[in-house]
């Protein structure tokens, strides 16, 4: 006797209760993985591999042997490539799943699935005031505000702080004689995660040549993630911000505040 009763029977296929549970679990798994790669360059690779897999299944169902063999070989090699490319995301996923609190607290589990880690509210006023003061004093600064992509790999290149945001702390970090001033500050969930971080520079060949290293690093980090970056020029005191690899210059404190509120609050 079949333990899982048939719930739909037609001339073409039979759907059992266990099939629906199977589909539901796969959907949850894919959605959870999507939450982690969202906001990173890896999302495009994820959808690309998913598209190839769907095409392979369709081709196999249509008995197109030659194309099926080619795509099947690609899928076999692509699985290994998938592990290499998504190594940080897979590691993070396993850490989250293995957290006892997540497994025991169903409310926390469903909250994570629906909302991810959440970008949370950002103390916009403190960041804006700190940038305004640093601009007046011609103190160079590079501040990266992370969203879904926590930028862990880049935070680990610097000094981990995990400190609550405050205007004096931001100014002191970028003070010229402070050993932490050289590099970027990464802010996550309203906390300064790390300072003196090394960021990748933009690969855009059309990037203006008169922009300095801070602007290039700001564009570089926002090209490969969903983060936004704030730049304070050491030469002019001018404030700028970057999103999606684009630099917006001649930003007033009011402009910066409005931009950050739209992005985070």
N, C-alpha and C positions, 0 to 999 in steps of 0.2 A: 504493500500500500504506500502510495506517495505521501510523504510527510508534508510536502508543500503543495497545497491544492492549486489546480489550474484556475485562474481568475478570468481569463479571456481566451476563447477558442474560436478560431476562424479557419478559413480554408487555407491560410498561408502559414500561420504560426500560432504557437501557444505561449502565453505569458503566465508565468507562475509568480507567486508572492515572493519567492526567493530572488527572482529576476529583478523585481522592482527594488528590493533591498540592495541588491548588487549595484544597480544603476545609481541609487541614492548615495551609497558609500563612495563610489567612484566620483560622483559629482562633488561630494563634500571634499574629497581628497584633492581633486583638481582645483576647486575653488580656494582651498586653503593654500595650495602652492601658488596660485595666481596672486593671492594677497601678499605673498612675500616677494615675488618678483615684480609686482606692480611698482612703477616709478623708477625702474632700472632699465638699462639697455638690454638686459636679459629677457625682457618681456617679448621683444620682437623675435628672438631666437625661439622662445617657447611656442609662440603662435605659428612660426615657420615649421617647426618639427611636428606640431599638432596637425597642421594642414597636410604635410607629407603623409602622416599616418592615416588620416581619413581617406586621402586619395588612394593609398595602398590598399586599404580595406575595400574600397569601391572597385578598384581594378581586379582584386582577387575574386570578389563576388561575381564579376562579369567574365571570369575565366580568361583574362588577358594575360597569358602565361609569361610572355617576354617582358612586358612592362612590370608585371608583378614580381618577377625575379629580380629585376634591377632595383625596384623600390624596396623589396624585401632585404636585399643586401645593404642598401643604404640605411634602412631602419636598424639592422643588426649592428653596423658600425656606429650609427647615430646614437645608439643607447650608451655606448662607451663615451662618446663625445658629450652626451647629455650630463653624465656624471662629472666630467671634468669642468664643463662650462658652468654648471649650476652647483659646484661644490660648496660655496659659501651659503647658498640658499638651502641646500639639502641639510647641511650641518645645523643651520638655524632651525629648520623644521623639526629635525630629530630632537634637538634640545628642548623645543617647545612642547612636543608631544611627550617627551620623557619627564617633563616637570610634574611632580606628584600633585601639586596644587591644581594644575590644569586638568589632570585626569580625575581628580576627586571632586572638583568644583564645576558642576555642569553649567552653572550660570556664567562663570568665567570663560568656559570653553565656548559657549554660544556667542558670548560677547566678542571673543577674539575672532571667531569665524565671520561674524557679521561686520565687525568694524576694524579688524586687524589690531595692530598695536595702537592705532590712533595717533593723530598728530598733536592733539591736545591744544590748549590755548597757549599763546606765546605772550610774554610780558613785553608788548610792543613799545610801551612808553619808555621803559628802561633802556632798551636797545637803541631807540631813536635818540634819547637824550645823550647817551654815551657817544653815539656817532656824531652828534652835533658838537659836543664838547671836543672830541678828538679832531674834528674838522677845523674848529676855531684855533686849536693849538698846533695844527699841521702834524698830527700824529697819524702815521699810516696804520691801517687796520684791514683785516680780511676776516669777515664773520660769515660762516655757513650755517644756515638754519635747515636742519634735516626734517624730512616728512616721513613717508612710509619706508624709504630706504634709509636705514640708520647709519650708513657710512662707517660701519665698524672697522673695515679694513684701513680706511684713511685715518680714523681716530687712533688706531694702534700705532701709527707712525709718529705720533706726538706724545704728549704727557697727559695721562688720564687725570681728570680733576673731579668730575661728577659734583659740581657745585651749583647751587641755586643762582640764577641770574641776578646780578646787581650792577648798577651803573658804575660804582667805584671799581668793582672787580674787573669789568671789561676794560676800563681805562688803564688800570694798573697792569693788566696783561700786556697791553700794547705800548706801555711806557718804554721809551727808547733804551733805557738801561736795564730793563727787565729781561732775564734770559729766555722768557717765554714769548717775547714780542715777535720774533721772526717765525713766520708761518701763519697758519689759519686757526681760528677758533671754531669748533663744531658745537652747535647747540642742538639739543634734542629734548623734546618734551619739557621745555622751559628750564632746562638745566644745561650748564656748560659741561659738555661731555669730555672735551679734550682741548688742549692748546698746543701751539707749535706743530701743527699738523702739516704734512707734505701733501699737496694736491697735484693732480695731473693738469698740464696746461692744455689749452684748446688745440685741436687739430685742424681748425678752420684756416685754410690758406689765405682767405680774404680778410682775416682779422686785422684791424687797423694797426699799422706798425708803430704808431706813437703811443700805444697803450703799454703800460708796464707789466711786470710779472704778476702783480696782484690781480690785475684785470684779466690776464691770460689764464691764471689759475681759477678765477671765479667762473669764467666762461667754460673752462675745462670740466669742472666738477658738476656744473649744471647741464652740460651736454650729456653726461652719462647717468644722471640721476634726476629725481624730482625735487631736489633741494633748491633753495634760492641762496644767493650770496650777496653780501654787502661789502662794498669797498670804500675806504676812506683814503684819498690820495695824500701821500706824505709831502708832495711838492706843492700842491695847490689847496689842499684841504677840502677838495670837492668830494661829495658823496655820490656814489653810483651803486646800482644793484644789477644782478644778473639772474636771468631765468631762461631755461631752455637754450643755453649757450649764447644768448643775446645780452649785450651790455646797454643799460640805460644810464646815461650820464646827466650831469647838471640837475641832480635830484635835491630838492629841498627837504628839510626834516618833515614837513607836512606830507610831501609826496611819499617819503619813505614809510611814514606811519600808516598812510592809507594803503600802500602796497602790502605791507606786512599783515595788516588787519584782514585784507581780502584773501590772503594766502593761508592764514592760520586761524583766524577767529570766526 
